[in-house]
Amino acid sequence: MSNLPFDFPLAATTAYIDLAWWQVAIAASLILINAAVSLALRLDLGKRFLVASVRLTLQLILVGYVLQWIFTVNQPAAVLAIVALMTTIAGLSAVGRSELRYPGIYVTSLISVWASSWIVAAIAVVWVVQPDPWWRPQYLIPLVGMILGNALTGISLGLDRFLSELSRGRAVIDGALCLGATRWEAVRPTVRSAMRTGMIPIMNAMTVAGIVSLPGMMTGQLLSGVDPMSAVKYQIVIMFLIAATVAIGTLGSIMISYRRLTNDQHAIRWDRIEKNGKS
């Protein structure tokens, strides 16, 4: 019996149902409901939904072809190349939602995403899942993909909250510094708030997993015929891997930002904070 999480037989009568493109089209047509709601309430979101739908479809089809090629080639260089590309895109995308930025914020995000995701992925591959070989694409790419998606969200939310609260609380922070507080003492409440914001999504997901919702990986495995308990074990592993990645990545991005926006004289470099590329 295979130990792969993608082909573990549930029972002799269980069969994977392959979808035809016309069936996919039926599901895709449901986006018209979103467009109708937008039109009825004048939300002006119809065009955005159309663009998002087209991008979603094209991106996933492209990824499907790329993954087919990688699975066929089955070489470590190809697997690591796609994982590196995914990590870089995640690092750049994490800055997208931040209205306030500073010089070097993209480097901060890239360092945080790369460090957190690859450290946790290495632990998962070497000590937890232990695929043979360790770069086996059926394991490494899905694991890193799920880790990156959640790390991106945590880092993005944490950076956005840190910079926005730092800017809004300028008077309080400067007042604390004038009264003799160190830069860490003055900024610590902002750091704590940003960390809490970045970690709330994964905490909420862990709280309701299995009760309110079935997480994505577990759902996919069940649809493909995996034994439910095997799917549960993999999902538990994934959730804890994600939680650790979010914690490391969010903390790293906020602390690097803290260092870049303060100096040894315990002053805040307000001149470095920019809004939409303008001081």
C-alpha positions as a Markdown table, in Angstrom:
| # | Residue | x | y | z |
|---|---|---|---|---|
| 1 | Met | 0.0 | 0.0 | 0.0 |
| 2 | Ser | 1.4 | 3.4 | -1.0 |
| 3 | Asn | 2.1 | 6.0 | 1.7 |
| 4 | Leu | 1.6 | 8.9 | -0.7 |
| 5 | Pro | -1.0 | 11.4 | 0.6 |
| 6 | Phe | -2.3 | 11.7 | -3.0 |
| 7 | Asp | -3.2 | 8.1 | -3.8 |
| 8 | Phe | -3.9 | 6.3 | -0.5 |
| 9 | Pro | -7.0 | 4.1 | -1.4 |
| 10 | Leu | -10.0 | 4.8 | 0.8 |
| 11 | Ala | -11.9 | 1.7 | -0.3 |
| 12 | Ala | -12.2 | -0.5 | -3.3 |
| 13 | Thr | -15.4 | 1.4 | -4.3 |
| 14 | Thr | -13.7 | 4.8 | -4.1 |
| 15 | Ala | -12.7 | 6.4 | -7.4 |
| 16 | Tyr | -11.3 | 9.7 | -8.2 |
| 17 | Ile | -13.7 | 11.8 | -10.3 |
| 18 | Asp | -11.9 | 13.7 | -13.1 |
| 19 | Leu | -13.7 | 16.9 | -14.1 |
| 20 | Ala | -14.3 | 17.8 | -17.7 |
| 21 | Trp | -13.8 | 21.4 | -18.8 |
| 22 | Trp | -17.6 | 21.8 | -19.4 |
| 23 | Gln | -18.1 | 20.9 | -15.7 |
| 24 | Val | -15.5 | 23.5 | -14.7 |
| 25 | Ala | -17.3 | 26.0 | -16.9 |
| 26 | Ile | -20.5 | 25.4 | -15.0 |
| 27 | Ala | -18.8 | 26.2 | -11.7 |
| 28 | Ala | -17.1 | 29.3 | -13.3 |
| 29 | Ser | -20.5 | 30.6 | -14.4 |
| 30 | Leu | -21.5 | 31.1 | -10.8 |
| 31 | Ile | -19.3 | 34.2 | -10.8 |
| 32 | Leu | -22.3 | 35.8 | -12.5 |
| 33 | Ile | -23.9 | 35.9 | -9.1 |
| 34 | Asn | -21.2 | 38.1 | -7.8 |
| 35 | Ala | -21.5 | 40.4 | -10.9 |
| 36 | Ala | -25.3 | 40.6 | -10.4 |
| 37 | Val | -24.9 | 41.5 | -6.7 |
| 38 | Ser | -22.3 | 44.2 | -7.7 |
| 39 | Leu | -24.6 | 45.6 | -10.4 |
| 40 | Ala | -27.7 | 45.6 | -8.1 |
| 41 | Leu | -26.0 | 47.4 | -5.3 |
| 42 | Arg | -23.8 | 49.5 | -7.6 |
| 43 | Leu | -20.6 | 48.2 | -6.0 |
| 44 | Asp | -18.6 | 48.8 | -9.1 |
| 45 | Leu | -16.9 | 45.4 | -8.7 |
| 46 | Gly | -18.1 | 43.7 | -11.9 |
| 47 | Lys | -15.0 | 44.5 | -13.9 |
| 48 | Arg | -12.8 | 43.5 | -11.0 |
| 49 | Phe | -14.5 | 40.1 | -10.7 |
| 50 | Leu | -14.1 | 39.6 | -14.4 |
| 51 | Val | -10.4 | 40.4 | -14.3 |
| 52 | Ala | -9.9 | 38.3 | -11.2 |
| 53 | Ser | -11.7 | 35.3 | -12.8 |
| 54 | Val | -9.7 | 35.5 | -16.0 |
| 55 | Arg | -6.4 | 35.8 | -14.0 |
| 56 | Leu | -7.4 | 32.9 | -11.7 |
| 57 | Thr | -8.1 | 30.6 | -14.6 |
| 58 | Leu | -5.1 | 31.5 | -16.7 |
| 59 | Gln | -2.7 | 31.3 | -13.7 |
| 60 | Leu | -3.9 | 27.9 | -12.6 |
| 61 | Ile | -3.9 | 26.5 | -16.1 |
| 62 | Leu | -0.3 | 27.7 | -16.5 |
| 63 | Val | 0.7 | 26.3 | -13.1 |
| 64 | Gly | -0.9 | 23.0 | -14.1 |
| 65 | Tyr | 1.2 | 22.7 | -17.2 |
| 66 | Val | 4.4 | 23.7 | -15.3 |
| 67 | Leu | 3.7 | 21.2 | -12.6 |
| 68 | Gln | 3.1 | 18.5 | -15.1 |
| 69 | Trp | 6.4 | 19.2 | -16.7 |
| 70 | Ile | 8.2 | 19.3 | -13.3 |
| 71 | Phe | 6.6 | 16.0 | -12.2 |
| 72 | Thr | 7.7 | 14.4 | -15.5 |
| 73 | Val | 11.3 | 15.7 | -15.4 |
| 74 | Asn | 11.5 | 15.0 | -11.6 |
| 75 | Gln | 14.9 | 16.7 | -11.2 |
| 76 | Pro | 15.9 | 18.6 | -8.0 |
| 77 | Ala | 17.1 | 21.7 | -10.0 |
| 78 | Ala | 13.6 | 22.1 | -11.6 |
| 79 | Val | 11.8 | 21.6 | -8.3 |
| 80 | Leu | 14.0 | 24.1 | -6.4 |
| 81 | Ala | 13.7 | 26.6 | -9.2 |
| 82 | Ile | 9.9 | 26.7 | -9.1 |
| 83 | Val | 10.0 | 26.8 | -5.3 |
| 84 | Ala | 12.4 | 29.7 | -5.4 |
| 85 | Leu | 10.2 | 31.5 | -7.9 |
| 86 | Met | 7.2 | 31.0 | -5.7 |
| 87 | Thr | 9.0 | 32.3 | -2.7 |
| 88 | Thr | 10.2 | 35.4 | -4.5 |
| 89 | Ile | 6.8 | 36.2 | -5.8 |
| 90 | Ala | 5.3 | 35.8 | -2.3 |
| 91 | Gly | 7.9 | 38.1 | -0.8 |
| 92 | Leu | 7.2 | 40.8 | -3.4 |
| 93 | Ser | 3.4 | 40.4 | -3.1 |
| 94 | Ala | 3.5 | 40.8 | 0.7 |
| 95 | Val | 4.2 | 44.5 | 0.3 |
| 96 | Gly | 1.3 | 45.1 | -2.0 |
| 97 | Arg | -1.3 | 46.0 | 0.6 |
| 98 | Ser | 0.9 | 48.4 | 2.5 |
| 99 | Glu | 0.0 | 52.0 | 1.8 |
| 100 | Leu | 2.9 | 53.2 | 3.9 |
| 101 | Arg | 6.4 | 52.0 | 2.9 |
| 102 | Tyr | 10.0 | 52.8 | 3.5 |
| 103 | Pro | 13.2 | 52.3 | 1.4 |
| 104 | Gly | 14.1 | 48.6 | 1.5 |
| 105 | Ile | 10.7 | 47.3 | 2.5 |
| 106 | Tyr | 10.8 | 44.8 | -0.4 |
| 107 | Val | 14.1 | 43.5 | 0.8 |
| 108 | Thr | 12.6 | 43.1 | 4.3 |
| 109 | Ser | 9.7 | 41.2 | 3.0 |
| 110 | Leu | 11.9 | 38.9 | 0.8 |
| 111 | Ile | 14.2 | 38.1 | 3.7 |
| 112 | Ser | 11.3 | 37.3 | 6.0 |
| 113 | Val | 9.5 | 35.1 | 3.5 |
| 114 | Trp | 12.6 | 33.2 | 2.4 |
| 115 | Ala | 13.9 | 32.6 | 5.9 |
| 116 | Ser | 10.6 | 31.6 | 7.5 |
| 117 | Ser | 9.3 | 29.4 | 4.7 |
| 118 | Trp | 12.5 | 27.6 | 3.9 |
| 119 | Ile | 13.4 | 26.9 | 7.5 |
| 120 | Val | 10.0 | 25.4 | 8.3 |
| 121 | Ala | 9.9 | 23.6 | 5.0 |
| 122 | Ala | 13.3 | 22.1 | 5.7 |
| 123 | Ile | 12.1 | 20.8 | 9.1 |
| 124 | Ala | 9.0 | 19.4 | 7.5 |
| 125 | Val | 10.9 | 17.6 | 4.7 |
| 126 | Val | 13.8 | 16.3 | 6.9 |
| 127 | Trp | 12.1 | 15.3 | 10.1 |
| 128 | Val | 8.3 | 15.2 | 9.6 |
| 129 | Val | 7.2 | 14.0 | 6.1 |
| 130 | Gln | 10.6 | 12.5 | 5.1 |
| 131 | Pro | 9.9 | 12.0 | 1.3 |
| 132 | Asp | 12.4 | 10.0 | -0.7 |
| 133 | Pro | 14.1 | 11.8 | -2.3 |
| 134 | Trp | 13.7 | 14.9 | -0.1 |
| 135 | Trp | 13.0 | 17.1 | -3.1 |
| 136 | Arg | 10.1 | 14.9 | -4.4 |
| 137 | Pro | 7.9 | 17.5 | -6.2 |
| 138 | Gln | 4.6 | 15.9 | -5.1 |
| 139 | Tyr | 5.5 | 16.8 | -1.6 |
| 140 | Leu | 7.8 | 19.7 | -1.6 |
| 141 | Ile | 5.9 | 22.0 | -3.9 |
| 142 | Pro | 2.4 | 21.7 | -2.2 |
| 143 | Leu | 4.0 | 22.0 | 1.2 |
| 144 | Val | 5.9 | 25.2 | 0.3 |
| 145 | Gly | 2.9 | 26.6 | -1.6 |
| 146 | Met | 0.6 | 26.3 | 1.4 |
| 147 | Ile | 3.2 | 27.7 | 3.8 |
| 148 | Leu | 3.9 | 30.6 | 1.5 |
| 149 | Gly | 0.3 | 31.6 | 1.0 |
| 150 | Asn | -0.2 | 32.0 | 4.7 |
| 151 | Ala | 3.2 | 33.5 | 5.4 |
| 152 | Leu | 2.4 | 36.2 | 2.8 |
| 153 | Thr | -0.8 | 37.1 | 4.6 |
| 154 | Gly | 0.7 | 37.3 | 8.0 |
| 155 | Ile | 3.7 | 39.4 | 6.9 |
| 156 | Ser | 1.5 | 41.6 | 4.8 |
| 157 | Leu | -0.9 | 42.3 | 7.6 |
| 158 | Gly | 1.9 | 42.7 | 10.2 |
| 159 | Leu | 3.8 | 45.2 | 8.1 |
| 160 | Asp | 0.8 | 47.2 | 7.2 |
| 161 | Arg | -0.3 | 47.5 | 10.8 |
| 162 | Phe | 3.2 | 48.3 | 12.1 |
| 163 | Leu | 3.7 | 51.2 | 9.6 |
| 164 | Ser | 0.2 | 52.6 | 9.9 |
| 165 | Glu | 0.2 | 52.5 | 13.8 |
| 166 | Leu | 3.7 | 53.9 | 13.9 |
| 167 | Ser | 2.6 | 56.8 | 11.7 |
| 168 | Arg | -0.7 | 57.5 | 13.6 |
| 169 | Gly | 1.1 | 57.3 | 17.0 |
| 170 | Arg | 3.9 | 59.6 | 16.1 |
| 171 | Ala | 3.0 | 62.2 | 18.8 |
| 172 | Val | 2.8 | 59.5 | 21.5 |
| 173 | Ile | 6.0 | 57.8 | 20.4 |
| 174 | Asp | 7.9 | 61.1 | 20.2 |
| 175 | Gly | 6.6 | 62.1 | 23.6 |
| 176 | Ala | 7.8 | 58.9 | 25.1 |
| 177 | Leu | 11.3 | 59.3 | 23.6 |
| 178 | Cys | 11.4 | 62.9 | 24.9 |
| 179 | Leu | 10.6 | 61.6 | 28.4 |
| 180 | Gly | 13.6 | 59.3 | 28.2 |
| 181 | Ala | 12.2 | 56.0 | 26.8 |
| 182 | Thr | 14.4 | 53.9 | 24.6 |
| 183 | Arg | 13.4 | 53.3 | 21.0 |
| 184 | Trp | 12.2 | 49.8 | 21.9 |
| 185 | Glu | 10.2 | 51.0 | 24.8 |
| 186 | Ala | 8.5 | 53.7 | 22.6 |
| 187 | Val | 7.8 | 51.3 | 19.7 |
| 188 | Arg | 7.0 | 48.1 | 21.7 |
| 189 | Pro | 3.2 | 48.6 | 21.8 |
| 190 | Thr | 3.2 | 49.1 | 18.0 |
| 191 | Val | 5.2 | 45.9 | 17.5 |
| 192 | Arg | 2.9 | 43.9 | 19.8 |
| 193 | Ser | -0.2 | 45.2 | 17.9 |
| 194 | Ala | 1.4 | 44.4 | 14.5 |
| 195 | Met | 2.4 | 40.9 | 15.6 |
| 196 | Arg | -1.1 | 40.2 | 16.9 |
| 197 | Thr | -2.7 | 41.4 | 13.6 |
| 198 | Gly | -0.4 | 39.2 | 11.6 |
| 199 | Met | -1.0 | 36.0 | 13.6 |
| 200 | Ile | -4.8 | 36.4 | 14.0 |
| 201 | Pro | -5.8 | 34.8 | 10.7 |
| 202 | Ile | -3.9 | 31.5 | 11.3 |
| 203 | Met | -5.1 | 31.4 | 14.9 |
| 204 | Asn | -8.7 | 31.8 | 13.7 |
| 205 | Ala | -8.2 | 29.1 | 11.0 |
| 206 | Met | -6.8 | 26.7 | 13.6 |
| 207 | Thr | -9.7 | 27.4 | 16.0 |
| 208 | Val | -12.4 | 26.5 | 13.5 |
| 209 | Ala | -10.6 | 23.8 | 11.5 |
| 210 | Gly | -12.7 | 20.6 | 11.3 |
| 211 | Ile | -15.7 | 22.2 | 13.0 |
| 212 | Val | -16.7 | 25.1 | 10.8 |
| 213 | Ser | -14.5 | 24.3 | 7.7 |
| 214 | Leu | -12.4 | 21.6 | 6.3 |
| 215 | Pro | -9.0 | 23.0 | 5.3 |
| 216 | Gly | -7.9 | 23.0 | 1.7 |
| 217 | Met | -5.3 | 20.2 | 1.8 |
| 218 | Met | -7.6 | 17.9 | 3.7 |
| 219 | Thr | -10.5 | 18.6 | 1.3 |
| 220 | Gly | -8.3 | 17.9 | -1.7 |
| 221 | Gln | -7.0 | 14.6 | -0.2 |
| 222 | Leu | -10.5 | 13.4 | 0.6 |
| 223 | Leu | -11.7 | 14.2 | -2.9 |
| 224 | Ser | -8.9 | 12.2 | -4.3 |
| 225 | Gly | -9.8 | 9.1 | -2.2 |
| 226 | Val | -7.4 | 9.4 | 0.7 |
| 227 | Asp | -8.2 | 7.7 | 4.0 |
| 228 | Pro | -9.8 | 10.3 | 6.3 |
| 229 | Met | -7.4 | 9.7 | 9.2 |
| 230 | Ser | -4.4 | 10.0 | 6.9 |
| 231 | Ala | -5.8 | 13.3 | 5.6 |
| 232 | Val | -6.3 | 14.5 | 9.1 |
| 233 | Lys | -2.7 | 13.8 | 10.1 |
| 234 | Tyr | -1.4 | 15.6 | 7.1 |
| 235 | Gln | -3.7 | 18.6 | 7.8 |
| 236 | Ile | -2.6 | 18.8 | 11.4 |
| 237 | Val | 1.0 | 18.8 | 10.3 |
| 238 | Ile | 0.4 | 21.6 | 7.7 |
| 239 | Met | -1.5 | 23.8 | 10.2 |
| 240 | Phe | 1.4 | 23.7 | 12.7 |
| 241 | Leu | 3.9 | 24.3 | 9.9 |
| 242 | Ile | 1.9 | 27.3 | 8.7 |
| 243 | Ala | 1.6 | 28.7 | 12.3 |
| 244 | Ala | 5.3 | 28.5 | 12.8 |
| 245 | Thr | 6.1 | 30.1 | 9.5 |
| 246 | Val | 3.7 | 33.0 | 10.1 |
| 247 | Ala | 5.2 | 33.6 | 13.5 |
| 248 | Ile | 8.8 | 33.6 | 12.2 |
| 249 | Gly | 8.0 | 35.6 | 9.1 |
| 250 | Thr | 5.8 | 38.3 | 10.8 |
| 251 | Leu | 8.3 | 38.8 | 13.6 |
| 252 | Gly | 11.2 | 39.0 | 11.2 |
| 253 | Ser | 9.5 | 41.5 | 9.0 |
| 254 | Ile | 8.5 | 43.7 | 11.9 |
| 255 | Met | 11.8 | 43.6 | 13.7 |
| 256 | Ile | 13.8 | 44.4 | 10.5 |
| 257 | Ser | 11.4 | 47.3 | 9.9 |
| 258 | Tyr | 12.0 | 48.4 | 13.5 |
| 259 | Arg | 15.7 | 48.4 | 12.9 |
| 260 | Arg | 15.5 | 50.2 | 9.6 |
| 261 | Leu | 13.2 | 53.0 | 11.0 |
| 262 | Thr | 15.2 | 53.7 | 14.2 |
| 263 | Asn | 18.8 | 54.6 | 15.0 |
| 264 | Asp | 21.3 | 54.2 | 17.8 |
| 265 | Gln | 20.4 | 57.6 | 19.2 |
| 266 | His | 16.9 | 56.3 | 20.0 |
| 267 | Ala | 15.1 | 58.3 | 17.4 |
| 268 | Ile | 12.5 | 57.3 | 14.8 |
| 269 | Arg | 13.5 | 57.9 | 11.2 |
| 270 | Trp | 10.1 | 59.5 | 10.2 |
| 271 | Asp | 11.7 | 60.8 | 7.0 |
| 272 | Arg | 12.0 | 57.2 | 5.7 |
| 273 | Ile | 8.3 | 56.4 | 5.9 |
| 274 | Glu | 6.6 | 57.1 | 2.6 |
| 275 | Lys | 3.0 | 57.0 | 1.3 |
| 276 | Asn | 2.6 | 55.7 | -2.2 |
| 277 | Gly | 6.2 | 56.4 | -2.9 |
| 278 | Lys | 6.1 | 60.0 | -1.6 |
| 279 | Ser | 7.4 | 61.3 | 1.7 |
